[in-house]
Every structure is written in C-alpha cells, then in structure tokens.
Amino acid sequence: MKCAICEKEIEVLFLDKINGTYIKKEGKLYPICKSCQIRFNNNKDELLKNIK
C-alpha cells in the first residue's frame, strides 16, 4: 500500500494494520504514512490539501 501524499510504500503491521493512518475525503479512504503525518503536524486540513 502506498502513501497518498509521498507515494512511498507504507509498512503493514500485524493483522493488516498500517504504520500510519487513513483520511477520508469525498467518501474515499486515503492511506497516509507516519512520516507525512509528522511532516504536516498531523493537521487534517494540511493533509487533505496535499493528497494527490
């Protein structure tokens, strides 16, 4: 699974959990990696603006 912002591969943990989070935009779920969360200070508005 790839990050919706930086396109890097996201690490999948136990029971298919990802090392990051999901953000919902217009009814679709976008995976976000941990490094992008840190880079944008986990600000939902900033993350939504940068989704490709």
C-alpha positions as CSV (number, residue, x, y, z in Angstrom):
1,M,0.0,0.0,0.0
2,K,1.3,3.4,-0.9
3,C,1.0,6.8,0.8
4,A,-1.4,9.2,-0.9
5,I,1.0,12.1,-0.4
6,C,4.6,10.9,-0.9
7,E,3.9,7.7,-2.8
8,K,6.3,5.7,-0.6
9,E,5.4,2.2,0.5
10,I,3.7,2.0,3.9
11,E,4.8,-0.7,6.3
12,V,2.0,-3.2,7.0
13,L,1.9,-4.5,10.6
14,F,0.2,-7.4,12.4
15,L,-3.4,-8.2,11.1
16,D,-3.0,-5.8,8.1
17,K,-2.7,-2.6,10.2
18,I,-0.7,0.1,8.6
19,N,2.1,2.2,10.2
20,G,0.1,5.4,9.6
21,T,-3.5,6.4,9.3
22,Y,-6.4,6.8,6.9
23,I,-8.0,10.1,5.9
24,K,-11.5,10.2,4.4
25,K,-12.0,12.7,1.5
26,E,-15.2,12.7,-0.5
27,G,-16.2,9.2,0.6
28,K,-12.8,7.6,-0.2
29,L,-10.2,6.5,2.3
30,Y,-6.6,7.5,1.6
31,P,-3.7,5.9,3.5
32,I,-1.1,8.4,5.0
33,C,2.3,7.2,6.2
34,K,3.7,8.1,9.6
35,S,6.4,10.4,8.1
36,C,3.8,12.6,6.3
37,Q,1.8,12.8,9.5
38,I,4.9,14.2,11.3
39,R,5.8,16.5,8.4
40,F,2.3,18.1,8.4
41,N,2.0,18.1,12.2
42,N,-1.0,15.7,11.9
43,N,-3.1,18.6,10.7
44,K,-6.1,17.2,8.9
45,D,-6.6,20.2,6.7
46,E,-3.0,20.3,5.5
47,L,-3.0,16.5,4.8
48,L,-6.2,16.8,2.8
49,K,-4.7,19.7,0.7
50,N,-1.6,17.6,-0.2
51,I,-3.4,14.3,-1.3
52,K,-2.5,13.6,-4.9
